[in-house]
Amino acid sequence: MSGVTVAPPVSGRGSAYAVLGRQVRAAGLLDRRLGSYAVRIGLTLTFYAATWAAVVWIGDSWFQALAAVSLAIAFTQVGFLGHDGGHQQIFTGRRANDLFGQLLGNVLIGLSYGWWVGKHNRHHANPNKEDHDPDIGDGVLAFTTGQVAARTGRLGRAITRRQAWLFLPLLTLEGMNLHVASVLSLRRGAERSTRGGSRAVELLLLTAHLTAYLTGLALVMSPVKALVFVAIHQGVWGLYMGCSFAPNHKGMPIIAADENVDYLRRQVLTSRNVRGGAFTDLLLGGLNYQIEHHLFPNMPRASLPAAQRLVRAHCDDLGIPYCETSLVGSYTATLRYLNTIGAPLRTSAPPMPAGSPRRVDPT
């Protein structure tokens, strides 16, 4: 999910982004699409509820493994809706969008809306910018050569050395990581957005989710089956979420911390679209139109395909590279990038200077 309402810097009337913005507004692509979202919300929440009903109906059976996979898919689709609400894409009022995001995030999937909003705001403001974008911050995986050079521990260097191979297995832990990060964000002093409500409210909602989740599983299946269910569900959810977000920016050019790149190029050059039609749109929750989404974060999901034609033509006119690839191609590029970044630790060659092999040309 995201609470991004990031507005680009105020641009002159004739700036490249301002010209594109006027075209998009004239086409009505920033207008709310309540009918489209009513259908999408109805179908998604019905799928979510039906999956939980299936869990109860299946009972104490190993067929619950299939239900766990289905619930992971439902969690991700609910997350996509929360993302849209956080971006103010659904309702006309901010309060309605935020309440919707809190309900979906905190209650239905156990993800802190306030934490996610704050984190994703920073990402949208500076995608792929060193020391600014939390999505490429120093962590288990290394996304910049500076991070590789800073790896000193044996375990960290071992992971980075083979991080392309470990990427997908590590994503199965992302679901649990999101839950843990959500709880930790409620500590005093932790950075979070106030749009998630007070810490007390978020704690209450997250507790309600966890209690209902664990109690429900304990009532319908044995402890062993419940543990297996949790492992499968959380693992597949993390994998699905990670595979939905990874193609968007990983392997695209990095902006150095001291580089100043205008809003249009900052968003386009660091983002990657994924083609594939209606199925890909559903599978990735509209995130496959990442370039258009980053340029106009509050644009309703249903308007993104039409916006793509305007954005691509505008980029062509300006000579700005517009990256679009297949789903498989996006994962290939991501894994190839991770493999290249970790290469210095597989050889005796000294690490490259801080930064990325691919940099944004601010011109």
C-alpha positions as CSV (number, residue, x, y, z in Angstrom):
1,M,0.0,0.0,0.0
2,S,1.0,3.6,-0.3
3,G,-0.1,6.9,1.0
4,V,1.8,8.8,-1.5
5,T,0.3,12.1,-2.6
6,V,3.6,13.4,-3.6
7,A,3.3,16.6,-5.7
8,P,6.1,17.4,-8.1
9,P,8.0,20.6,-7.6
10,V,6.1,23.6,-8.9
11,S,7.0,23.8,-12.5
12,G,6.9,26.6,-15.0
13,R,4.0,26.7,-17.4
14,G,6.1,25.5,-20.2
15,S,8.1,22.8,-18.4
16,A,8.2,19.3,-19.8
17,Y,6.2,17.9,-16.9
18,A,3.6,20.8,-16.9
19,V,2.9,20.2,-20.6
20,L,2.3,16.5,-20.0
21,G,0.2,17.3,-17.0
22,R,-2.1,19.5,-19.0
23,Q,-2.6,16.8,-21.6
24,V,-3.5,14.2,-18.9
25,R,-6.0,16.5,-17.1
26,A,-7.6,17.5,-20.4
27,A,-8.2,13.8,-21.2
28,G,-9.9,13.4,-17.8
29,L,-7.4,10.8,-16.6
30,L,-7.2,12.2,-13.1
31,D,-11.0,12.1,-12.6
32,R,-12.2,9.5,-10.0
33,R,-13.4,6.2,-11.3
34,L,-15.9,5.2,-8.7
35,G,-17.8,2.7,-10.8
36,S,-14.6,0.9,-11.8
37,Y,-13.4,0.8,-8.2
38,A,-16.8,-0.4,-6.9
39,V,-16.6,-3.5,-9.1
40,R,-12.9,-4.0,-8.2
41,I,-13.5,-3.6,-4.4
42,G,-16.5,-5.9,-4.5
43,L,-14.8,-8.7,-6.3
44,T,-11.6,-8.5,-4.3
45,L,-13.4,-8.4,-0.9
46,T,-15.7,-11.3,-2.0
47,F,-12.6,-13.3,-3.0
48,Y,-11.0,-12.5,0.4
49,A,-14.1,-13.5,2.3
50,A,-14.7,-16.6,0.2
51,T,-11.2,-17.8,0.9
52,W,-11.7,-17.5,4.7
53,A,-15.0,-19.4,4.3
54,A,-13.1,-22.1,2.4
55,V,-10.7,-22.4,5.3
56,V,-13.6,-23.0,7.7
57,W,-15.2,-25.5,5.3
58,I,-12.1,-27.5,4.6
59,G,-11.4,-27.9,8.3
60,D,-8.7,-30.1,9.8
61,S,-7.3,-31.3,6.4
62,W,-4.0,-31.0,4.6
63,F,-6.0,-29.5,1.7
64,Q,-5.6,-26.3,3.8
65,A,-2.3,-25.9,2.0
66,L,-4.3,-24.9,-1.1
67,A,-6.4,-22.5,0.9
68,A,-3.2,-20.9,2.3
69,V,-2.0,-20.2,-1.3
70,S,-5.4,-18.7,-2.2
71,L,-5.4,-16.5,1.0
72,A,-1.9,-15.3,0.0
73,I,-3.3,-14.2,-3.3
74,A,-6.2,-12.5,-1.6
75,F,-3.9,-10.7,0.8
76,T,-1.9,-9.3,-2.1
77,Q,-4.9,-8.1,-4.0
78,V,-6.3,-6.4,-0.9
79,G,-2.9,-4.8,-0.5
80,F,-3.2,-3.4,-4.1
81,L,-6.5,-1.8,-3.2
82,G,-5.0,-0.3,0.0
83,H,-2.2,1.0,-2.2
84,D,-4.7,2.7,-4.4
85,G,-6.6,4.2,-1.5
86,G,-3.4,5.5,0.0
87,H,-2.6,7.3,-3.2
88,Q,-6.0,9.0,-3.1
89,Q,-7.1,7.2,-6.3
90,I,-10.4,5.9,-5.1
91,F,-12.5,8.5,-3.2
92,T,-12.6,12.2,-3.6
93,G,-11.8,12.9,0.0
94,R,-8.5,12.1,1.8
95,R,-10.2,11.0,5.0
96,A,-12.3,8.4,3.1
97,N,-9.2,7.1,1.3
98,D,-7.2,6.9,4.5
99,L,-9.9,5.1,6.5
100,F,-10.2,2.6,3.6
101,G,-6.5,2.1,3.7
102,Q,-6.4,1.6,7.4
103,L,-9.2,-1.0,7.2
104,L,-7.6,-3.0,4.5
105,G,-4.0,-2.7,5.7
106,N,-4.3,-2.9,9.5
107,V,-7.4,-5.1,9.8
108,L,-7.5,-7.4,6.8
109,I,-3.8,-8.1,6.2
110,G,-2.0,-6.9,9.3
111,L,0.1,-4.2,7.7
112,S,0.6,-0.9,9.4
113,Y,-0.9,1.8,7.1
114,G,1.0,4.6,8.9
115,W,4.4,2.9,8.6
116,W,3.8,2.0,4.9
117,V,2.6,5.4,4.0
118,G,5.7,7.1,5.5
119,K,8.1,4.7,3.8
120,H,6.4,4.8,0.4
121,N,6.2,8.6,0.4
122,R,10.0,8.7,0.6
123,H,10.3,6.2,-2.2
124,H,8.0,8.1,-4.5
125,A,9.7,11.4,-3.9
126,N,13.2,10.0,-4.7
127,P,13.0,6.6,-6.5
128,N,16.3,4.8,-6.8
129,K,18.2,7.8,-5.3
130,E,21.0,6.8,-3.0
131,D,20.5,7.7,0.7
132,H,16.9,8.9,0.0
133,D,14.9,5.9,-1.3
134,P,14.2,3.4,1.5
135,D,13.5,0.7,-1.1
136,I,17.2,0.6,-2.0
137,G,18.5,1.2,1.5
138,D,21.1,-0.9,3.1
139,G,19.6,-4.2,4.2
140,V,19.9,-8.0,3.6
141,L,20.4,-7.3,-0.1
142,A,22.8,-4.8,-1.6
143,F,21.5,-2.5,-4.4
144,T,24.4,-0.2,-4.8
145,T,28.2,-0.8,-5.1
146,G,28.6,1.4,-2.0
147,Q,26.6,-1.1,0.0
148,V,28.7,-3.9,-1.4
149,A,31.9,-2.1,-0.4
150,A,30.6,-1.7,3.1
151,R,29.9,-5.4,3.6
152,T,32.4,-6.6,6.2
153,G,30.7,-9.5,8.0
154,R,31.1,-13.0,6.8
155,L,27.3,-13.7,6.6
156,G,26.6,-10.4,4.8
157,R,29.3,-10.9,2.3
158,A,28.2,-14.5,1.7
159,I,24.6,-13.4,1.0
160,T,25.6,-10.5,-1.2
161,R,27.9,-12.8,-3.2
162,R,25.0,-15.0,-4.2
163,Q,22.1,-12.5,-3.8
164,A,20.7,-13.1,-7.2
165,W,20.2,-16.8,-6.4
166,L,18.9,-16.0,-2.9
167,F,16.5,-13.2,-4.0
168,L,13.4,-15.3,-4.6
169,P,13.9,-17.5,-1.5
170,L,14.4,-14.4,0.7
171,L,11.1,-13.0,-0.6
172,T,9.2,-15.8,1.1
173,L,10.2,-14.0,4.4
174,E,8.9,-10.7,3.3
175,G,5.4,-11.3,4.6
176,M,6.7,-11.8,8.1
177,N,9.1,-8.9,7.7
178,L,6.1,-6.6,6.9
179,H,4.3,-7.7,10.1
180,V,7.4,-7.2,12.2
181,A,8.2,-3.8,10.7
182,S,4.5,-2.8,11.3
183,V,4.8,-3.6,15.0
184,L,8.2,-1.9,15.4
185,S,6.9,1.2,13.7
186,L,4.6,1.7,16.7
187,R,7.5,2.3,19.1
188,R,7.9,5.9,20.3
189,G,10.3,7.8,18.0
190,A,9.8,5.4,15.0
191,E,9.2,7.2,11.7
192,R,5.6,6.8,10.5
193,S,2.9,8.9,8.9
194,T,0.1,10.3,11.0
195,R,-2.3,9.4,8.3
196,G,-2.3,5.9,9.8
197,G,-4.1,7.2,12.9
198,S,-2.6,7.3,16.3
199,R,-0.2,4.6,17.5
200,A,-2.9,3.4,19.9
201,V,-5.4,3.0,17.1
202,E,-3.0,1.1,14.9
203,L,-1.9,-1.1,17.7
204,L,-5.6,-2.0,18.4
205,L,-6.3,-2.7,14.8
206,L,-3.1,-4.8,14.3
207,T,-3.9,-6.7,17.5
208,A,-7.4,-7.4,16.3
209,H,-6.0,-8.8,13.0
210,L,-3.5,-11.1,14.7
211,T,-6.0,-12.3,17.3
212,A,-8.6,-13.1,14.7
213,Y,-6.1,-14.7,12.3
214,L,-4.5,-17.1,14.9
215,T,-7.8,-17.8,16.7
216,G,-9.5,-18.7,13.5
217,L,-6.8,-21.1,12.4
218,A,-6.6,-22.7,15.9
219,L,-10.4,-23.4,15.9
220,V,-10.5,-25.1,12.5
221,M,-7.3,-27.2,12.3
222,S,-4.7,-28.9,14.5
223,P,-1.7,-27.0,15.7
224,V,0.6,-28.7,13.3
225,K,-1.6,-28.0,10.3
226,A,-2.1,-24.4,11.5
227,L,1.7,-23.9,11.6
228,V,2.1,-25.3,8.1
229,F,-0.8,-23.0,7.0
230,V,0.9,-19.9,8.4
231,A,4.2,-20.9,6.8
232,I,2.7,-21.4,3.4
233,H,0.4,-18.4,3.6
234,Q,3.0,-15.9,4.8
235,G,5.7,-17.3,2.4
236,V,3.5,-17.1,-0.7
237,W,2.2,-13.7,0.3
238,G,5.7,-12.4,0.7
239,L,6.8,-13.9,-2.6
240,Y,3.8,-12.5,-4.5
241,M,4.2,-9.1,-3.0
242,G,7.9,-9.0,-3.6
243,C,7.5,-10.2,-7.2
244,S,4.9,-7.5,-7.8
245,F,7.1,-4.6,-6.6
246,A,10.6,-5.9,-7.7
247,P,10.2,-5.3,-11.5
248,N,9.3,-1.7,-11.0
249,H,12.7,-0.2,-10.2
250,K,15.3,-2.9,-9.5
251,G,18.0,-2.8,-12.2
252,M,17.0,0.6,-13.4
253,P,19.5,3.5,-13.2
254,I,20.5,4.8,-9.8
255,I,20.6,8.5,-8.9
256,A,23.5,9.5,-6.8
257,A,22.7,11.2,-3.5
258,D,24.1,14.5,-4.7
259,E,22.6,14.5,-8.2
260,N,19.7,16.8,-9.0
261,V,17.4,15.4,-11.7
262,D,14.2,17.1,-12.7
263,Y,10.9,15.5,-11.7
264,L,9.9,14.0,-15.1
265,R,13.3,12.3,-15.8
266,R,13.6,11.3,-12.1
267,Q,10.4,9.3,-12.3
268,V,10.7,8.0,-15.9
269,L,14.3,7.0,-16.0
270,T,14.2,5.0,-12.8
271,S,11.0,3.1,-13.5
272,R,10.2,0.1,-15.6
273,N,6.8,-0.9,-17.1
274,V,5.7,-4.5,-17.7
275,R,3.5,-5.3,-20.7
276,G,1.2,-8.2,-20.9
277,G,-2.5,-7.1,-21.2
278,A,-5.4,-7.5,-18.8
279,F,-4.0,-10.5,-17.0
280,T,-0.8,-8.7,-16.1
281,D,-2.8,-5.7,-15.0
282,L,-4.7,-7.9,-12.6
283,L,-1.7,-9.9,-11.5
284,L,0.4,-6.8,-10.7
285,G,-2.5,-4.6,-9.5
286,G,-1.7,-1.9,-12.0
287,L,1.9,-1.6,-10.8
288,N,3.0,-2.7,-14.3
289,Y,2.3,0.9,-15.4
290,Q,5.0,2.1,-13.0
291,I,6.1,5.0,-15.1
292,E,2.6,6.5,-15.4
293,H,2.0,5.7,-11.7
294,H,5.1,7.6,-10.6
295,L,4.4,10.6,-12.7
296,F,0.7,10.8,-11.5
297,P,0.5,8.9,-8.2
298,N,-3.2,9.8,-7.7
299,M,-4.3,8.6,-11.1
300,P,-7.0,5.9,-10.8
301,R,-5.7,2.4,-11.8
302,A,-8.3,2.1,-14.7
303,S,-6.9,5.3,-16.3
304,L,-3.3,4.2,-16.5
305,P,-3.4,2.3,-19.8
306,A,-4.8,5.4,-21.6
307,A,-2.2,7.6,-19.8
308,Q,0.6,5.3,-21.1
309,R,0.0,6.4,-24.7
310,L,0.3,10.1,-23.8
311,V,3.4,9.6,-21.6
312,R,5.2,7.4,-24.1
313,A,4.6,9.9,-26.9
314,H,5.8,12.7,-24.7
315,C,8.9,10.9,-23.8
316,D,9.6,10.1,-27.4
317,D,9.3,13.7,-28.3
318,L,11.8,14.7,-25.6
319,G,14.2,11.8,-26.4
320,I,13.7,10.4,-22.9
321,P,14.2,6.6,-22.8
322,Y,10.9,4.8,-21.9
323,C,11.5,1.3,-20.5
324,E,8.9,-1.4,-21.0
325,T,9.5,-5.1,-21.0
326,S,7.8,-8.5,-20.5
327,L,7.2,-9.9,-17.1
328,V,9.9,-12.5,-17.5
329,G,12.2,-9.8,-18.9
330,S,11.7,-7.6,-15.9
331,Y,12.7,-10.4,-13.5
332,T,15.7,-11.3,-15.7
333,A,16.9,-7.7,-15.5
334,T,16.4,-7.6,-11.8
335,L,18.3,-10.8,-11.1
336,R,21.1,-9.8,-13.6
337,Y,21.5,-6.5,-11.8
338,L,21.7,-8.2,-8.4
339,N,24.2,-10.6,-9.8
340,T,26.3,-7.8,-11.2
341,I,26.3,-5.8,-8.0
342,G,27.5,-8.8,-6.0
343,A,30.2,-9.7,-8.5
344,P,33.1,-7.9,-6.7
345,L,32.7,-10.3,-3.8
346,R,33.0,-13.3,-6.0
347,T,36.3,-12.2,-7.4
348,S,39.5,-10.7,-6.1
349,A,38.8,-7.4,-7.8
350,P,38.3,-4.5,-5.5
351,P,34.7,-3.2,-5.2
352,M,33.6,-0.4,-7.5
353,P,33.2,3.1,-6.2
354,A,30.0,3.9,-4.4
355,G,27.1,4.2,-6.8
356,S,25.7,2.1,-9.5
357,P,27.1,0.9,-12.9
358,R,24.2,2.6,-14.4
359,R,23.6,6.3,-13.6
360,V,20.9,8.7,-14.6
361,D,21.8,11.3,-17.1
362,P,20.2,14.5,-15.7
363,T,20.1,16.0,-19.2
